Amino acid sequence: MLRIALIVSSFPSPDHSHGGIFNYRAAVGLRRLVHLTVVHLRAWKPTHPRRRTARLGDLGYTVLSAPVLPHFIPDSVANSIAFYSRVCWPAIRSLVNNCDLLHSIGTSFAGVLTSQWARWSHVPHVAQAVGTDVNCDLPRYRGYRTYRNWESHVHGVACNSDALAGAFRRLYPRVPNARTLYRGVGLAAFSPAGDANDPLTELRALRVAFLGGIADRRDLPARRDYKAYRGRWGC
């Protein structure tokens, strides 16, 4: 059976039970088909060891912790990745070397970090692009040393939409295997406009199109619009 390490920067935990729910669902689905090891990347706290094991229901996973710099410090993300990759490598090396494939979710942190481990271990690496990483983070950070040539150690990129795949290819045209693998609502079966034969149509029902979460982060250009919508709808 194929041995895969799923490396993520968000995952449900006792102190953040709603975080990384899509990553959790991906792990539950993958482990039906492969021998899966989940690695959750977290910021270090004084009470946390560098590596520990945790459990969510019947799913066990590994938690790696390393100090990271606050976002308001210049070059914080790039420097945190460089530090994280070296500090945690001794704790994760045996796990990585025993895998057939490394699969990271989110290219701008877990993807860049996993590429470093893929280079050191010579294990193939498939990354998943989710949205903000390609549209905001990678264009912003790609000039930093940590981000230079990270794509040379990516053997495939799964993108959540055609638009995202196109954006990734424009940033990294040398990556040969960037493909669209949809994650979300199948629009071939569900229309945002609703079903014309829906019995609720005559009742003037409110139809809601859920387009995805928008993070309330100061470094994202959408934050101002997000705050405006939140104020308008009383969220």
Residue pairs with C-beta under 8 A, 6 or more apart in sequence:
1 34
1 35
2 33
2 34
2 35
2 100
2 101
3 34
3 35
3 37
3 98
3 99
3 100
3 101
4 30
4 34
4 35
4 36
4 37
4 99
4 100
4 101
4 102
4 103
5 36
5 37
5 38
5 39
5 95
5 96
5 99
5 101
5 102
5 103
6 23
6 26
6 27
6 30
6 36
6 37
6 38
6 39
6 103
6 105
7 39
7 41
7 102
7 103
7 104
7 105
7 110
7 113
7 114
8 20
8 23
8 38
8 39
8 40
8 41
8 104
8 105
8 106
8 110
9 20
9 40
9 41
9 105
9 106
9 109
9 110
10 19
10 20
10 23
10 40
10 106
11 19
11 20
11 23
11 24
11 27
11 38
11 40
11 56
11 61
12 18
12 19
12 20
12 21
12 24
12 56
13 19
13 40
13 42
13 54
13 56
13 63
20 40
22 183
23 105
24 56
24 59
26 105
27 36
27 38
27 59
27 61
28 59
30 36
30 103
31 59
37 61
37 62
37 95
37 99
38 59
38 61
38 62
39 61
39 62
39 63
39 64
39 92
39 95
40 54
40 61
40 62
40 63
40 64
41 64
41 84
41 109
41 110
41 113
42 48
42 63
42 64
42 65
43 65
43 66
43 67
43 68
44 50
44 65
44 66
44 67
44 68
45 65
48 63
48 65
49 65
50 64
50 65
50 66
50 87
50 88
50 91
51 62
51 63
51 64
51 65
51 88
51 91
51 92
52 62
52 63
52 65
53 60
53 61
53 62
53 63
54 60
54 61
54 62
54 63
55 61
62 92
62 95
64 88
64 91
64 92
66 80
66 83
66 84
66 87
66 88
67 80
67 83
67 87
68 76
68 80
68 83
68 84
69 76
69 77
69 79
69 80
70 76
71 77
71 218
71 219
75 144
77 108
77 109
77 137
77 141
78 141
78 144
78 145
78 146
78 147
79 146
81 109
81 112
81 113
81 116
81 146
82 145
82 146
84 113
85 113
85 116
85 117
89 117
89 120
92 117
93 120
93 121
96 102
96 117
96 121
96 123
97 121
97 123
99 123
100 123
100 124
101 123
101 124
101 125
101 126
102 114
102 117
102 118
102 121
102 123
102 124
102 125
102 126
103 125
103 126
103 127
103 128
104 110
104 111
104 113
104 114
104 115
104 125
104 126
104 127
104 128
105 111
105 127
105 128
105 130
106 128
106 129
106 130
106 133
107 127
107 128
107 129
107 130
107 133
107 134
107 137
107 138
107 157
107 168
108 132
108 133
108 134
108 137
108 138
108 141
109 133
109 137
110 127
111 127
111 128
111 129
111 133
111 150
111 154
112 146
112 147
112 150
114 125
114 127
115 125
115 127
115 150
115 151
115 152
115 153
115 154
116 150
116 153
117 123
117 125
118 124
118 125
118 153
118 154
119 152
119 153
124 155
125 153
125 154
125 155
126 154
126 155
126 156
126 157
126 158
127 154
127 156
127 157
127 158
128 157
128 158
128 159
128 160
128 181
129 157
129 158
129 159
129 160
129 164
129 165
129 168
129 178
130 160
130 164
130 183
131 160
131 164
131 212
132 215
132 220
134 159
134 164
134 167
134 168
134 171
135 164
135 167
136 219
136 220
136 221
138 147
138 171
139 171
141 147
142 148
142 171
151 172
151 174
151 175
152 174
154 175
155 177
156 177
156 178
156 179
157 165
157 168
157 175
157 177
157 178
157 179
158 179
158 181
159 165
159 168
159 178
159 179
159 180
159 181
160 180
160 181
160 182
160 183
160 184
161 180
161 182
162 180
164 180
165 178
165 179
165 180
168 175
168 178
169 175
169 178
172 178
184 212
185 210
192 207
192 209
193 207
194 201
194 207
195 201
198 205
214 220
214 222
214 226
216 223
216 226
216 227
217 223
229 235
